[in-house]
Amino acid sequence: MSDTEQYDILIVGGGMVGASLACALSGSGLRIGVVEAVEFQSDSQPSYDDRVIALSWGSSRILRAMGVWPALLQEGITPIERIHISDRGRFGAARLDCAQEGVEALGYVVESRVFGKVFAQALARERSVDLFCPAQLKSFDISKRRVRLLVGHEGGIRDLQARLLVAADGGQSVIRERQQVKQWRAAYGQTAVIANVTPEKEHAHVAYERFTDTGPLALLPMTKKRCSLVWTVRDADAPGLLELNRQTFLRRLHERFGNRLGAFEEVGGRSAYPLSLMHVRERVRPRLAIVGNAAHLLHPVAGQGFNLGLRDVAVLAEIITGAGRKGMDIGDQAVLERYSNARRGDYLRTTSFTDGLVRVFSNNVFPVTAMRGAGLVALDVLPPLKHLLARQAMGLSGRLSRLQRGVPL
């Protein structure tokens, strides 16, 4: 075992949220270590697989302020200029347009692998950040004055110590589970089937959210005429969709989605994951902060999951940077409670928004279905109501952190 290595912050999890936090904190004067199990840009890296990320406009401002936006643009992203919301088999539709909101795009679609490449390059340039990857967390201990991790890396055991440990290790967080942080969790009884598809017609930078009797179906615009599909179905129906041959799958998709994009001509590899709503009871403890999917899981409707996690990063980075510059203990409970309190309102708004959409549009009782149609019509013709929805979708509701305002730390 090597000698103890001292850091200010140790981040367990080098996926999109953990890597974003390391980038946001670079230049803060703090020494940072990132522990990640799977090598960046590896085909086996689950955080950078073929899935795409729907970035809100607010998230793009965070990434601009962090300095990684030009590299993302160079690698290729697809703007979402309009959003079309409909309820299958019923009247009414709502349309959001970036021009009406005075922005260049309501959001963007970025392939997860692009994030992996850009963040790997950004972290490699940062002298204040050490990346232990691939590495295995052997054990960790949180005491009153410090955090200690034993990490398997490059054939040896590294002894790492810091003032603050950040759990950014995803929905199956090892840190969260070993610390026995209590959670609230509810299964939706739904599974998301994910694939990339190519429609007959050009998507024209429109994202579609179509609610059906088995769950929402979303299509996000991608490069080369492709769309990213998130097809929510009942748990029992997911295995059958995965087993369908290509032609039958595309025909079923056309039946559910409709003819706005014509027939679907091609589909890539399909995957599926069960959906649930989860949040931790404690976001912080002395010397511990929990961020991203380790702290909360959302239904993918409206594509808010990563955006919520990135806002965790923006607020935590601002609070830690400010405390460090004042000479405060960044792992102190009082400092970390500021992060927890600042995130509460956004989490409640975003959870209520996504969970409410799922539950209202999954209810097929007649009075509710009639109200849904009327609500979509009202939303489409009432600019103030549409503006409120657009701001929520763009991640611009509530008090904004410095990075959310596009201001570097």
Secondary structure, DSSP 8 states (H G I E B T S, - for coil): ----EE-SEEEE--SHHHHHHHHHHTTSS--EEEE-SS-TT-TT-GGGSS-EEEEEHHHHHHHHHHT-HHHHHHH--EEE-EEEEEETTSS-EEEEEHHHHTSS-SEEEEEHHHHHHHHHHHHHT-TTEEEE-S-EEEEEEE-SS-EEEEEEETTEEEEEEESEEEE---TT-HHHHHTT--EEEEEEEEEEEEEEEEESS--TTEEEEEEETTEEEEEEE-STT-EEEEEEEEGGGHHHHHHS-HHHHHHHHHHHH-STT--EEEE---EEEEEEEEEES-SEETTEEE-GGGTEE--SGGG-HHHHHHHHHHHHHHHHHHHHHTT--TT-HHHHHHHHHHHHHHHHHHHHHHHHHHHHHT---HHHHHHHHHHHHHHHH-HHHHHHHHHHHTT--S---TGGGT---
